[in-house]
Amino acid sequence: MIDILGGAGDNAPAGDLIKDVTEATFMQDVVDASMQAPVIVDFWAPWCGPCKTLGPALEAAVTKAKGAVTMAKIDVDQNQRLVQALAQQGLPLQSIPTVVAFVQGRPIDMFQGAVAPSEIDAFIKRAIEAGGGSADGGLGEAVEMAEQMLAEGNIADAAQTFAAVIGEDDKNAAAYSGLARAHVAMGDLDQAEAVLNGAPAEISTAAEIEAAHAQIALARQAENAGPVAELRAKVDANPDDLQARFDLAQALHAAGDAEAAVEELLALFRKDREWNDGAAKAQLFTIFDALKPNDPIVLNGRRKLSSMIFA
């Protein structure tokens, strides 16, 4: 952060989303414009070292928001009277860079100095949400719509929508997960795995991606699952046949009864938690990962498993 001193320099790039703003255009390009969408105002100067780092990072973040916000760049040297007027109204503009978010004609958030890209993204997200908009340009709503399609069995359209979201945001973990699960629903497990393998490394451990991996693993197990009735009879005949109980749990899950599958795995864990290198616990976690975290089957299953582990 640098104290404001004298100096002169070139104008910053202008455009529909990012504009050079002066005292003459401030009302139109900041105050009035912020009635429609938040405006991020960057107070800078060409001699300011931190400004040279922060400015491009801000521009990249605003561009990524795809019109949910705009950006106004104000050269403090060329607009000293405007800066003084804003300072008199309470904005702390004694040093630069200073970045202020305007929403509905007034400043609602600000920071000073160069900050990390993650902090810039969080700042812009807060501004968008304060303006009543969506921080992801509507992609979240598109993912929700695709999830609804998938739940209703409209698999092809769901897959197409998930793919479109990925085309707009190639780091959208929810979209990769949804597209993979759509392929699972189509019975194309290899393609489902290919989708997840194509996800960027930085989102490969996201909860949504892990959930899709778990669903693929369970779907592959289902291809080889035995008949529930025969396995149930086998377990009833010999409750200590742990392999039969494990196979029964897989068959129950393949038949769509996740709750019963969890109960069988808990019973197996209770009998011998170390059986087959802890296979019961590993299978339980696979089922839990495949379901939503707040699913009652997950909540009850985790509670019962924890009570056995820590008993």
Secondary structure, DSSP 8 states (H G I E B T S, - for coil): -EE------------SSEEE--TTTHIIIIIIGGGTS-EEEEEE-TT-HHHHHHHHHHHHHHHHTTTSSEEEEEETTTTHHHHHHHHHTT---SEESEEEEEETTEEEEEEES---HHHHHHHHHHHHHHTT--TTTTHHHHHHHHHHHHHTT-HHHHHHHHHHHHHH-TT-HHHHHHHHHHHHHHT-HHHHHHHHHTS-GGGTTSHHHHHHHHHHHHHHHHHT---HHHHHHHHHH-TT-HHHHHHHHHHHHHTT-HHHHHHHHHHHHHH-TTHHHHHHHHHHHHHHHHS-TT-HHHHHHHHHHHHHHT-
